[in-house]
Amino acid sequence: MVPDVSTGSDTRGLIAYLFGPGRRDEHTDPHIVAACDLAGAPDPGRDPTATYTQLAKRLDHHVDLRTRELGGKRPPQHVWHCPVRTAPGDRYLTDAEWAEVARRVVDATGIAPKGDEKACRWIAVRHADDHIHILATTVRADGRRARTNRDGWRAQKECRKVEAEFGLRRLKSGDLTAPRTPTGAERAKAERQGQDVTAREWLREQAYTVAASVHSIDEYFTVLGSLGIQVKARIGPETGEVTGYSLAAPGDTVFFGGSKLAPDLSYNRLCERLPVQEVADRPESVTDPAGPWRRTESALHTARTVLDAGDDAMAQGRLDAFGDTLHNLARATPGPHQAELQAAARAFNRARRSVIRADHHAATELRQAAKELAYAPNIPGGLAIAVVFAALHLAQAAAHWHAQRGHEQQAAAAEQAVRHLQATYHQAAEPVLADLARRAPRPQTTDRFEATVRQAIPDHADRILADPAWPALTTTLARAQTAGHNPREILAEVAAHRELDTAERPAEVLNWRITAQPNRRAQAARASSTRYITPTARTTPTSHSAPAAVSEQLADRRRRR
């Protein structure tokens, strides 16, 4: 059951909508199911002699009295509107049940507390099977305004109780950090234009995607503009500095402020994790194209350990940076898996913030690695899968972390991201693991690796050797040895990075952690060769092929420097 509180100032206009045919003739049998004074409330849906004006005057009675007291100045935003809708698949409630819901909501929100004879005037109108609209005027009989602070949260809390008592689908409780949902008018506009999503939703995803890649607020505005999005900055009259911004889709006339897209897209929140101007040129790694992928994989594992450290602010900061990582991972992974990764990033946007204030400074390592990934060349194969594998485990940990703290919506969003990442991982990893198993070394080498495992990780050796991924791990160990690693040392090192007690397939975990380790011989060769290259040549950016429009714009800006 979903309540959606808003305010306005046109009582009669809202009445005309509630009792009218609707924007697409969707309203059927509009009528009042509950009211502060049901016997005295004119019902245009049942009484042909009742008019919208009569009903509006009755609801506005206290407002009109207060207006006269104020010398003709009408109280602002005096109309309180709260549609309450059941979830898809729920049974249809009777009028009597909806009446009870309406009375409980106005009681919980402070519009009409039970037993308060001077409470606000209100009605509840039903014009569809699955929802009602509660309309109230917020001036009480004693002339005071109703105390409706946190009314949306209180309405949600009461609806959770109603769901349990009425046997309805139990929805997740919010914490006032969710983005605003599109209005009916926005959805109707998108439908007329043949769009799958509203302008608000489209702009939100574009803003998240760009913010994940850029290095400053100035660059954020520049890239959004280069994508055709209209950017309007709000300038403080006294300071002359930017204090906010709003965006509109290409060719549209409706602008949405950053905070109206999502709380963490407001100008102030963006400034917490992005400098206003870029401080200096950013060096790029040209000698090791796999470097950004390895650093991202390592930073994801570090973030996973922080979630268990007990510092909620640091953990929340890592989860916000993880949201950026998912966006950039999707952009750096073109091909058949990109759609699932993009879906994971969209789902996790709701899990990247909560009522806990994030420590963004503590997440610098992961955020910087994520931004490097935005410019990284595509690396198909084991290393990319290792990053997806690390992201999958961090998303699972995020769902558990949010659930422990009662963040129901965030936990559900993280679980949704987990499902998308699982689909990506299984599609990408299964053929690679099968190929590694086919290339397993000869029995003598496998026996030697078995003894090495028992020496390096004795407590988990039996489970590792029984894992179906053990043959694949032997191939990976052989390759690591060829790359200059000591098998025993690298096993002990990667096992220390994540406890294996809870791992269902420990050999698979070790396989991807070892895959993400650098090639020591190649590193030594590159270090030797750079002694014969001038410093200018070493720091000249390379041209990376970017799979998405945002990456192309960012790369173009980088090359022009």
N, C-alpha and C positions, 0 to 999 in steps of 0.2 A: 504494500500500500504506500503510495507516494504522494506526500503533500508538497505544494509549491507556493510559498507565500510571496505576494508582491503588494505594492501599494499604488494608489493613484488618487485622482481628484474628481472623477466624473461618475457620480452614482448612477444617473439615469442612463448614460452610455453603456455602462457595464450591464445594467438590467436589460437594456434592449438587446445586447448580444446574447445573454443567457436565455432569454425567452424567444429570441428570434430563430431563424432557420439555420444559422451558422454560416461560416464562410463557404462551405461546399455542400450546403443542405444536409449536414450530418446530424443536426439536432432533431430528436424525436420525442414527442410528448413532454415538453418542458413543464415542470411544476415544482412547487415548494414542498419539500419533505420535512423541514424543520425550521423553526424560527424562534426568536426571543418571545414573541407573542403570536403564536400560530393562529389563534382564533381571530385576531384583529388584523393580520397581515393580508392585504389584497393580493390575490394570486392570479395574475394574468393568464396563467396556463390552465386554470380551472374555471375562472369566473370571466365570462365574456364582457362584463361591464367594467372590470378592473383595468386600469391603465398603468403604463410604465411610470407615468408622472405621479400618480397616486402612491405607488409603492415607493418611489424615490423620495417623495415628501415625508412619508412615514419613517423611512430609514434615516433621513437627514434631519429629523426633528431636533435632536440635541445639537447638531452641527449648526442649524439655523439660529438657535438660541444663542450659541456661543459667538456666532458671526455678528449678531446684533450687539452683544456685549463688547465686541472688539471694534465696534464702530463701522461695521460693514466689511471688515477684512476676514475672509474665509480661512479657517485653519488649513494649512498646507497638507497635501497627501493624507487626506482624512478617510479615504476609501481603502479598506483592507480586503484583499482577495486571496482565497486559498482553495484552488482545485485539489481534490483528493481522489486519487485514481488507484484502482486495484491492479495488481500485476497481471501480465498476460498469463492465461491459463487458470486464473482464479475463478471461482463460481461467482455468479451475479448475486449481489446482495439485494434484499428486499428494501422497500421504502423505510420500513421501521428500523432495519439495521443501519441504513444510511443515516437516519435521523439520530440514532445513538452515536454513530461516528462523529457527526457534526457537533453534537452537544459536548462530546469529550474533547474535541479539538479546540473549540472556543473556550472551554474551561482551562485546558492545559496551556494555551497561548496567552491567557490574560485578557482576551476579548470579553468573555462573559464568565467569570469565575462562578462556580456553583454557589447559590445562596446570596449572590450580590444583587440587590434590588436596583442598584444604580449603574448596572453594567451597560455596555454598548448595545446598540440595536443590530441585529443580524438576521439573515435568512440563509437557508441552504437549498439550492436549486438542483434538480436532477433533470438532465435532458439526454442522457445516454445510459446504456446498461452498466458501464464499468466505472463511472465517476460521478461526483457531485462538485458543485462550486459553492463555497461559503463566501458570502459577501457581508461585510460589516462596515459600519462607520465608527471611527475610533474616538469619538467624543462621547464621554459618559453623561449620565443624567445630572451629575453634579458639576459638569463643565470641564472636568479634568480629562486629559488624554489617557487612554488605556496604556498600561505598562506592558508593552509587547516586545521588550528586548529579548533577543535570542528566540523569537517566536518560531522561526523555521526549525531550529534544533528541537524545541519543545514539541512542535507538531510531529516531527519524525519520531521522537521518543514515544509519544502516545500511540502513534500508528504501529509501532513495533508491538505494543501491548495488545492492540486490537487484532493484529494478525494472529497472535498466539491464542487469543480467546475465541476468535471466529474461525479458526482452522484454515487460515489463508497462508499463502506462500510467505515464508519469513525472509524479508529483504535485509540487506546490510545497513547498519546504522552509520550515519555520516558524522563528520566532526567539523563541518563548516569550511573544509578545505577543498571541497569538490568544485570543479568548474561549473559555471552556469550552463544549464541545459538550454537548447534552442527553444524559442517560443513557437507557438502554433503558427504565427504569421511567418516566421523564418522558415519553418518546414514547408508551409504552403508555397512560399516563394521558390524554394529549391525544387519543389515538385513541378511548378510551372516552367522552370528553366531546364528541367530534365536532368537535374543534378542529384547524385546519390547522397550527398551530405550538404548541410547548410553552409552559408558563408562563414558563420562563426566557427564551426567545426573545422572547415578547411583552413582558415587562417590560423587557428590554434596549432594544427599539425605543422604548418609551414613555419610558424614562429619557433616551435620546439626544435624542428630540424635545423633551422639556420642557427639558433642559439647554441646548439650542440657543437657546431663547427667553427664558429668565429672566435676571435681573440679579443674583441673589444665591442663596446656599445656602438661606436661609430661604424664599425664594420658590419654589425648586425643590421643597422638601418640601411646601409649601402646595399648589402646583398638582398634584403627584402625588396628594396626599390628596383634592383636590377631584374628581379623576377616578375616585375609588373605589379607588385603589391603597392598600394598607395599608403604612404607613411606621413602622418601628421604629428609633429612634435608639439608639446605644450611647453611654453616658455614662461618662467616665473616673472611677474611684472617688476619685482624689485631687484632680483639677482641677474636677470637676463639669461639664466641657465635653464637647461631642459629639466622639467620636473615630471614629465609623463609623455605618453605617446598613444596614438590610436592607429589602427590599420583598417583598410578596406580592400576587398577583392578587386582585381582589375575590372574597370568599367562600372563598378558599383558606387553608390552614393551613401551607403550606410557604413559608418566607421564604428569600430569596437575598440575600446580602451584595452590596454594590455591586461589589466586586472580583470576585465570582463571576459577575456578569453580563458584565463586561468590565474589563480592567485600568484603563482611563481613566475608569471610572465609580466607582472607589473614592472614599471621602470625601476623602482627601488629594489625589488627582489633580483632583477637582472644585474643591477650594479653590485650586488653582494658577491656575485660570482664572475663578473666580467668588468675589467677596467673601462672607463669612459673612452679613453684613447689608448691606442697601442703604444707601449713604451719604446720598443726597439724592434728591429728586424728579428725574425725568428729563424734560427738555423734549421736546416733540413738535413736529414740523414740521406746521403746518396750512396754511401758505401755498402749499406746493408738494408735492402728493401724489406727484409723480414723484421727489422728492428722494431717498428711500431707495433707489429702483431705480438712480438715476444713481450714487449713492455706492457701492452694491454693485458695479456694473459697473466703476467706476474702481478699487475695492479689489481686485477679481479680477485686473485687468490688472497692478496693482502686485505682487500675489502671484506672478504668472507671471514677472516679472522677477527676483524674489528667489530663485526656484528655480535660476536660473543664476548667482547671485552667489557661490556657494562657501561660504556659511555654513549648514551643515547644521542647526544648532539653530534658526535663524531660519526656514529652509525648512520644517522639521517643524512648527514652530508655526503657520505659514501653512496647512499641510495640515490640521491639526486644526481651525482656524477655518473652513476650506473645508468640512469635514464639517458644521459647524453651518449654513453658508450653504445647502448643498443641502437640509437639512431645512426651513429656513425658506422657501426658494424653492418647494419643493413645496407648502407650506401657503399661500403667497401666490398660487398659480397654480391656482385651482379650474378644473374643466372637464375636457375630454378628455385633457389632457396631464399631469394630476396623478399618475396611477398610475405613469407612466414616471419622473417626477421622484422620486417616493417610492422606487421601486425603485433609482434611481441613488443616493439618499441611503443606503439600506440597504446597498448594495454597497460604497460608499466608507467605511463605518464601519471596515472592516478596513484600509483604506489610510491612515487618519488617524493611526496610531501605528506606531512601530517601536522598535528598540533605541536609536535616537537620541533623547536627551532634548529635548523641545520647549521653545523659548523663547516662552512664551505672551505675554509682554509685547510682543514685537516684532510680534505679530499683532493688536494692539489695534484698528487701523483696520478690518481685515476683519471681526473679531468684532463690533465695534460696528455696522458696516454691516449685518451679518447679523441682529443683534437688531432693528435698525430695520425691516428687511424683514418681521419677524414681525408687525408692527403696520401695515404699509403696505397701502393699498387696492389691489385688483387693477387692474393697468394692462394691459389687453389690447393687442396690436399690437406695433409695432416695438420699443419700449423693453424690454418683457418678453423678446422674442426676442433682443435684444442682450445681456441678462443671461445667458440660456441659452447663447448663442454664446460669451460670455466664460468661462462655467463649463465648457463643452465643451473649450475649449483649455487651461484650467488642469488639467482631469482628464487630458488627454492628456500634458501636461507632467509631471504627478504620476506617471503610469505609467512614463514614461521615467526620471524621477528615481529612483524606487524600483528599477527594473531595473538602473540603473547601480551601485547600491549593494548588489546581491544580495538585495534584499528581494522574494523571489519571490512570496509570498502577497499582499503589499501591491500589487505590480505587477499581479498577476492581478485583484485586487479593483478597482483603478483602471481597468483595461481593461474590466471588466464595467460599471462606472459610465459609461465612455465610450460603450459601446454603447447604454445607456438614454438618455443625453443626445443622442446622434446621432439616435436615433429621434424624440425630442421635437423637436429642432431641425428636422429635415427635414419633419415633419408641420406644424409651425407656420410655418416660414419660406417654404416653396415658394409657397403662395398669396399671401403678402405680397410676396415678390419679384416674382411675376408681375403683381400689381396695380401695383406701383411701375413696372415696365417699361411697362405699358399707359399710364401717366400721364407718360411721358417728355416733356420739354419739346420745343418745336419745333426743327428742325434748326439754326437759327442759334444758339440757346442751347446746344445740344449741342456744336456746333463750338467755342464759346467755352470751355465746360468742358473740352473736349479739350486746348485750348491751355493752360488753367490747370493741368491735370494734368501736362503736359509741363514746365511751368515749376516747379511745386511739388515733383514727385517724378520727376525726369528718368530716374533709373536704373530705375524700374519702370513707366514710362509705357506701353510697348508691351504688357506683360503685363496691365496694368489695362484698357487699351482693348480687348484681345482677350478679356477675361473675359466669359462670358455674363451676369454680373451688372452689366455696365457701364450698360445702359439704366436699371436700377433705381437705380444710383448717381447718375445725372444728375438723377433726380427728387429724391433725397435732398439733393443739392447745391443744387438750386433752393429746396427748403424751408428749408435751413440759411441760405441767403442772405436769404430772407424773414424768418427769425427773428433777423436782425441779425449773421450771421457773414460774414466775408470768405472766399469759396471757396478762395482760394489759401492763406490763413493756416490755415484749419481743416484742409485737406488735409495741409499740412506738419506741423501739430500732431499729428494722430491717427496719421500715418505714423511719427512719432518714438516713439510709445508702444509700437509693436511692429514688429520688423523684418519686412519683407515677403519676404525671400529664400526662406523655407521655406513661405510661404503658397501653397496650391494655387490659390486664387481670391482674389487681392489686392483686386479691386473689391468682393467680398462682405465682406471684412474691413473695408475702409474704410467701407462702407455702414453696418454696425452700429456702428462706433465713432463715426461722425458722428451717427447716430440717438440715441446716448446723450448727446450734448452738450446742455447746457441752452439754452432759448430766451431769448436775451439781452433781447429786447424785453419778454417777459413778466416777466422778472426785474426789469427797470427799472420796469415798471408796478406790480409788487407792492411794491417798495421805496418807491415814491412813496406808495402807498395806506396803508402802515403808519404813516406820520407822523400819520394822523388816527385811529389806533386806540389805545386805552389799552393799557399793558403787560399788565394782567390779561387783557384780551380776546385779546391776541396769544398768550398762553401757555396758554390754556384748551384742554385736550385735546379732540379731536374723537372722535366715536364711529365706529370703523372696523368694517366688516363682516368678521368672520373666518370662513373656510371650515371650520376644524377645531375640535374641542372644546378643545384646548389654547389656541388663539388666543382663543377666547371667554372662557376663564377668565382669561387674562392681561389681556385688554381690560377685563373686569369689575373686576379689581383696580386697573387704571390709572384707571378712571372713578371709583372710590370714593375716590381720594386727593384 
